[in-house]
């Protein structure tokens, strides 16, 4: 049995029930912050945004008039004029743009002024919402928005804004977290590198590595040392094995990239075929339980591009057992911390000194 969480009033259930048991302590879910800081919480007096966040959350921190950064250049400019100046000021951006599909679009290119506006005093930083307008990438934007908690569509609004471990801490504590958690929801360019926006690059497993790695969610490390990852690393230079010029809906790879399975057919909702979300491993759940049969069957249908259904199910079951064993140790550790809290010893210092 998973250890009951008395701090949260969670009941204990058999570990094969399939229910997701949250293992947090101080972290609790909050609503969106209202008004200005300070917000509730022990570290609330320290919480503030950093200037760099304007590039991660452009609609809120860059594009509104009251927060728009000042600009010494005045005037309204079109694409040709933009390229004339920026070929000197930021030549790398211009070189990338000129290689892009945007620059070659017909009947007219999608230019700097299309995405950033033409008023140099009120330049815009493109957001995913801006890219998702009806005459651009509306289908992909809608697909991405369909994801729930744990998807790209909520990794800013939920994980950064509503969770106490982020909003109630000094900004330096979570500055590294903020880039991935905000920009993946708020910008397309986190995965589609600007200013080439080359889909070939976005189909490479390493593109996911920018965010999906680290001691708290070792996704890249797990993939990289797996047979799947080794197949990718040893064959990725051979276009006969991995023809990345083809759309994902037409892909026929010798092994799976991250995108081949998680963005199946090029669909931008990464949760459409996902298994059970457990807060990047901070929660416990038996994914092989009957509760999740439909999800498991769907996932096996992805594996059977290369494997028999029996092979896929038995290997997934083996991983289920490993997760349950690891989760039990993890939960026992949290039980020690919970007991300290229940005994009034959760704080390392007296309250008047904290």
C-alpha positions in Angstrom: 0.0 0.0 0.0 1.1 3.6 -0.6 1.5 5.4 2.7 -1.6 7.6 3.4 -0.8 11.3 3.4 -2.3 12.6 6.6 -1.0 16.1 5.8 -3.3 16.2 2.8 -6.0 13.9 4.1 -5.3 11.4 1.3 -6.7 7.9 2.0 -4.5 4.8 1.5 -5.4 2.5 -1.4 -3.8 -0.6 -2.8 -0.8 0.2 -4.9 -2.4 -1.5 -7.9 -5.5 0.7 -7.9 -4.1 3.0 -10.5 -4.9 6.1 -8.5 -2.3 8.9 -8.6 -0.9 9.7 -5.1 0.7 13.0 -4.7 3.9 12.9 -2.6 4.5 16.6 -1.9 4.7 18.3 1.4 4.8 22.1 1.4 3.7 22.4 -2.3 0.0 23.1 -2.6 -2.0 24.3 -5.5 -3.1 27.9 -5.6 -5.3 30.0 -7.8 -3.8 32.5 -10.2 -2.2 35.4 -8.2 -4.3 38.5 -8.0 -3.0 42.0 -7.7 0.6 42.7 -7.0 3.1 41.0 -4.7 3.5 40.0 -2.0 1.6 36.7 -2.5 0.9 34.2 0.3 3.8 32.1 1.5 6.9 32.0 3.5 9.1 33.5 0.8 6.4 35.8 -0.8 8.2 39.0 0.2 11.1 37.9 -2.0 9.0 36.8 -5.1 9.3 38.9 -8.2 9.8 38.4 -11.9 13.2 39.0 -13.5 13.6 41.2 -16.6 14.6 38.2 -18.7 11.1 36.7 -18.2 9.8 39.2 -20.8 11.1 36.9 -23.5 9.6 33.8 -22.0 6.1 35.2 -21.4 5.8 37.8 -24.2 2.1 38.5 -24.2 2.1 39.4 -20.5 5.6 40.9 -20.0 6.6 42.3 -23.3 3.7 43.1 -25.6 1.5 45.1 -23.1 2.0 48.9 -23.4 2.7 49.3 -19.7 5.6 46.8 -19.7 6.9 47.2 -23.3 10.6 48.0 -23.3 11.8 51.3 -24.6 13.3 51.6 -28.0 15.5 54.4 -29.4 14.5 53.8 -33.0 11.4 55.7 -34.2 9.3 55.1 -37.4 7.3 52.4 -39.2 9.2 50.0 -41.4 8.5 47.1 -43.8 10.4 43.9 -44.4 13.0 45.2 -46.9 13.9 48.1 -44.5 14.1 45.7 -41.5 16.5 43.4 -43.4 18.6 46.4 -44.5 19.3 47.5 -40.9 19.4 44.1 -39.2 21.9 42.6 -41.8 24.3 45.0 -40.0 22.9 45.0 -36.5 22.0 41.3 -36.1 23.3 39.6 -39.2 22.9 36.1 -37.7 19.1 36.6 -37.4 18.9 37.8 -41.0 20.9 34.8 -42.3 18.6 32.4 -40.4 15.5 34.2 -41.6 16.6 34.1 -45.3 16.9 30.3 -45.0 13.4 29.9 -43.6 10.1 28.9 -45.2 8.8 32.3 -43.9 11.1 34.1 -46.3 10.1 31.9 -49.2 6.4 32.0 -48.6 4.1 32.6 -51.5 2.5 34.9 -52.7 4.5 37.1 -50.3 7.0 36.4 -47.5 6.0 36.3 -43.9 8.3 39.1 -42.8 9.6 40.8 -39.7 6.7 43.2 -39.7 4.2 40.3 -39.9 5.3 38.9 -36.6 6.9 41.9 -34.8 4.7 44.7 -36.1 6.0 47.7 -38.1 6.0 50.4 -35.4 9.5 50.3 -33.9 8.3 52.0 -30.8 5.8 49.2 -30.2 7.5 46.1 -31.4 5.9 42.8 -30.4 7.5 39.6 -29.3 5.6 36.7 -31.0 3.8 34.3 -28.7 2.3 30.9 -29.5 -1.1 32.6 -29.5 0.1 35.1 -32.2 1.5 32.2 -34.3 -1.8 30.4 -34.0 -4.0 33.0 -35.8 -6.2 31.6 -38.6 -4.0 32.4 -41.5 -0.8 31.0 -39.9 -0.5 27.9 -37.6 -4.0 27.7 -36.2 -4.3 23.9 -36.4 -1.0 23.3 -34.5 -1.9 25.9 -31.9 -5.3 24.3 -31.3 -3.8 20.9 -31.0 -1.2 22.1 -28.5 -3.9 23.8 -26.4 -5.7 20.5 -26.0 -3.1 19.2 -23.5 -4.0 19.1 -19.8 -1.8 19.3 -16.7 1.6 18.1 -17.5 1.5 19.1 -21.2 3.2 22.0 -22.9 -0.1 23.8 -22.8 -0.1 24.1 -19.0 3.6 24.0 -18.0 3.5 27.8 -17.4 0.0 28.6 -16.2 -0.1 25.6 -13.9 3.4 24.6 -13.0 4.9 28.0 -12.6 2.0 30.2 -11.5 -0.2 27.9 -9.4 2.4 25.8 -7.5 3.9 27.1 -4.3 7.4 25.7 -5.0 7.7 28.3 -7.7 5.7 31.4 -6.9 6.5 31.4 -3.2 10.3 31.3 -3.6 13.0 33.9 -4.4 13.3 34.4 -8.2 16.9 33.1 -8.2 15.6 29.7 -6.9 13.5 29.1 -9.9 15.1 31.2 -12.6 16.3 28.1 -14.4 12.9 26.4 -14.1 11.1 29.4 -15.5 12.6 29.4 -19.0 11.4 25.9 -19.8 8.1 26.1 -17.9 7.0 29.4 -19.3 8.5 29.4 -22.8 7.2 26.0 -23.8 3.7 27.1 -23.3 4.0 30.7 -24.4 6.3 30.5 -27.4 6.6 28.2 -30.5 10.3 29.1 -30.8 11.3 27.0 -27.8 10.9 23.9 -30.1 11.0 25.6 -33.5 14.3 27.4 -33.4 14.2 31.0 -34.6 14.7 32.4 -37.1 14.9 29.4 -39.4 12.0 27.6 -37.8 13.2 24.5 -39.7 10.9 21.5 -39.0 13.8 19.2 -39.7 15.5 20.5 -36.5 12.2 20.3 -34.5 12.0 16.6 -35.4 15.4 15.8 -33.8 15.3 14.2 -30.3 17.9 16.6 -29.0 15.4 19.5 -29.4 13.5 18.0 -26.5 16.7 17.8 -24.5 16.7 21.5 -23.9 14.0 21.1 -21.2 13.5 17.4 -20.6 16.6 16.5 -18.6 18.0 17.0 -15.1 18.0 15.3 -11.7 14.3 16.0 -11.1 13.1 14.6 -14.4 15.7 12.6 -16.2 13.8 12.1 -19.4 16.7 12.7 -21.8 19.1 10.6 -19.8 16.7 7.7 -19.7 16.1 7.9 -23.5 19.8 8.5 -24.4 21.1 5.3 -22.7 18.1 3.2 -23.8 18.2 1.0 -26.9 15.9 3.5 -28.6 18.3 6.3 -27.8 21.3 4.3 -29.0 19.6 3.5 -32.3 19.0 7.3 -32.8 22.5 8.3 -31.8 24.3 5.8 -34.0 22.0 6.2 -37.1 20.9 9.8 -37.0 23.4 11.0 -39.6 22.1 8.5 -42.2 19.0 9.9 -44.0 18.1 6.4 -45.2 17.5 5.4 -41.5 16.1 8.7 -40.3 14.7 10.9 -43.1 13.8 14.0 -41.1 12.8 15.9 -44.2 9.5 14.0 -44.2 6.6 15.0 -42.0 6.1 12.9 -38.9 2.9 11.6 -40.5 5.0 10.1 -43.3 8.0 9.1 -41.1 9.4 5.5 -41.3 12.4 5.5 -39.0 14.7 2.7 -38.0 14.0 3.6 -34.4 11.9 6.1 -32.4 12.7 9.7 -31.8 10.9 11.5 -29.0 8.7 13.2 -31.5 7.9 10.0 -33.4 6.0 8.7 -30.4 4.9 11.7 -28.4 3.9 13.9 -31.3 2.4 10.9 -33.2 1.7 11.8 -36.8 2.8 15.4 -36.1 -0.1 16.1 -33.7 1.0 18.9 -31.3 -0.9 17.6 -28.2 1.9 15.7 -26.6 -0.6 14.0 -24.2 -2.8 12.6 -26.9 -1.1 9.2 -26.7 0.7 9.7 -23.3 0.6 7.4 -20.3 -0.4 8.6 -16.8 0.9 12.0 -15.7 2.5 11.7 -12.3 4.1 15.2 -11.8 7.4 14.1 -13.4 7.7 11.2 -11.0 6.9 13.1 -7.8 3.6 11.1 -7.6 3.0 7.4 -7.7 0.6 5.4 -9.8 0.4 1.9 -11.2 0.1 2.6 -14.9 -0.7 -1.0 -15.6 -3.9 -1.0 -13.5 -7.3 -1.7 -15.1 -8.1 2.0 -14.6 -5.6 2.9 -17.3 -6.3 0.0 -19.7 -7.4 2.3 -22.6 -4.3 4.4 -22.3 -2.1 1.3 -22.1 -3.8 -0.2 -25.2 -3.2 3.1 -27.1 0.4 3.2 -26.2 0.9 -0.4 -27.3 -0.5 0.6 -30.6 2.4 3.0 -31.0 5.0 0.4 -30.0 3.7 -2.1 -32.5 5.1 -0.1 -35.4 8.3 -2.0 -34.5 7.3 -4.6 -31.8 4.7 -7.2 -31.3 1.9 -6.2 -28.9 3.0 -9.0 -26.5 6.6 -7.7 -26.4 5.4 -4.1 -25.8 3.0 -5.1 -23.0 5.5 -7.2 -21.2 8.2 -4.6 -21.3 5.8 -1.9 -20.2 4.8 -4.2 -17.3 8.5 -4.6 -16.3 8.9 -0.9 -16.2 5.6 -0.6 -14.1 7.1 -3.0 -11.5 10.4 -1.0 -11.4 8.4 2.3 -10.9 6.4 0.7 -8.1 9.4 -0.5 -6.2 11.2 2.9 -6.6 8.0 4.7 -5.7 7.6 2.7 -2.5 11.0 3.8 -1.3 10.3 7.4 -2.3 7.0 7.4 -0.4 8.6 5.9 2.7 11.0 8.8 2.7 8.2 11.3 2.5 6.5 9.5 5.4 9.5 10.5 7.6 9.1 14.1 6.6 5.4 14.0 7.1 5.8 12.7 10.6 8.1 15.6 11.4 5.4 18.0 10.1 2.7 16.3 12.1 4.9 16.5 15.2 5.5 20.2 14.6 9.1 19.8 13.6 8.8 20.5 9.9 10.7 23.8 10.2 14.4 23.6 10.7 14.3 26.9 12.7 11.9 28.4 15.2 9.1 30.5 13.6 10.3 33.8 15.0 13.7 33.3 13.4 12.5 31.9 10.0 
